[in-house]
Amino acid sequence: MVVIIPINVDDMGHLPKKRRRIVPNFTGSVTFFSRLNGVDRGSRKMSDRTTEIEAAVFRRLLEHLDSRKDAQNIDLMNLAGFCRNCLSKWYVAAAEEHGETVDYEAARERVYGMPYSEWKAKYQLEASAEQLEKFEKGK
């Protein structure tokens, strides 16, 4: 017997904490699939066209972030729960899921459009006490 359990994930692909448990005493096979913004991402293989579109969206996101260097990572974390460094980590993880190895610093350079140390020196401002307090509360 196979049981398919639909689960909803947040915009970052994480399960809500209250939904992270498996039903006890179940001995059958369980298949999970997730729905993100109404799109089934687990029970079907995405088409090449869908992959191309999603890749274009990712490139556009990077272009947008590059044009908004005033949007500091701490502000992104406080408002949206992710930042450029998160994107870099997700890039590394996605590469690993597809059998590739991408160095974290190389992923950062892809996301930042330059070496991270250079971006940090040119554009990163010191976080204010208010930003740091909000960040700590949001953890």
N, C-alpha and C positions, 0 to 999 in steps of 0.2 A: 504494500500500500504506500502511495506517495501522497503526502499532504503538501499543498502549496499554500504558504502563508504570506499574504501581501503585507508589506511593511512600508511605512512612509518614512522618508528621510528628510532632513532639513536641506536648505540650499547648499550646504557644504558636503552633503552626502553622509552625514552622521545620523545614527539612530537616536531618537529621543530616549532619554535615560529610562523612562518608565516602560519602554518597549524592548529593552535589551535582554529579556529573559526568555528562556525556552520553557515550554510547557513540561512540567515534571511527569514522570512515569509514562512518557510516550516512547514506544519502541519502534515505530515505523520510520521510514525515510522522510526527511523534510527537505523541501526545496524552498529557498527564500528568493523572492524577487523584490526589487525596490521600484518605487515610483517617485520620480523627481519631477516636479512641475507637470504632473500628468503624463509623463513619458515613461513607458516600461523600459527599463535599462538592463534587466537581468534575464528575462525569459526569451529574448530574441536576439539574434545577431544584428548589429546595426549595419545598415547598408553603407557602401563606400561613399555615397552622396551625403548621407547623414554625417559621416566622419569628416568629410571635406568641409561641410558647413560648420560643424563644431570647431574644427581647426581654424577656420576663418574667424569665428567668434573669438577664439582665444587670442589670435594675432591682433584683432581689433581691440581687445581688452588691454593687451600689452601696449599698443599704440596710444590708447587713451591714457593709461597710467604714465606713459612716457611724456605725454603732453601736459600732465598734471603733476609735475614734480613738487608743486606746493602741497599736494595731498600727502602728508607725512604718514609713514607706516603706523605710528601709534594712533593717529586719527582713524586710519582705516580699521585697525584692530578694535578701537573703541566703538566705532559706528557699525562695522560690518562683520567683525569677528575674524577677519583674515587680512593679510597684507602681502606685500611683494615677496617677503621671505616665505610665507605660507605657499604662495604659488610656486616658488622655487622648489620647496619640499615636495609638493604634489607632482611637479614635473619629474623629479628624481624617482618618486614612487611609481608613477605611470610608466616610466621607462623600464623599471625593474619588472613590473607586471607584464611587460611585453618582451622580456628577455634581453633587454639592453641595459648597459651601465652608463649612467650619466653622473659625473661628479657634481656635488652640491654647488661648488663655486662656478662650474660651467653653467649649471642651471640658473644660478643667480645672474650671471652675465647675460644669459638669454632673456631673463625677465627684466633686468634693469637696463639692458641695452649697452652696458659697459661693465667693467669690473666693479664689484660691489664697493670696494675700498674707494674707488674714484667717485662713484655716485654719492657715497656717504660723505666724503670730504666736500663735494660741491653742493649738495642739496639737503642733506639731513640736518635739521635743526635740533638743538637740545630740547628734550621734552620738558614741559612745564610741570610743576608740582600737581596742578589740576589734572593734566593728561595722565600722569603716572598714577594718581589716586584712582581715576576712573578706570584705568587699565587693571589695576589690582582688584578693584571691586568686580570687574567683569570676568575674572578668572574662574 
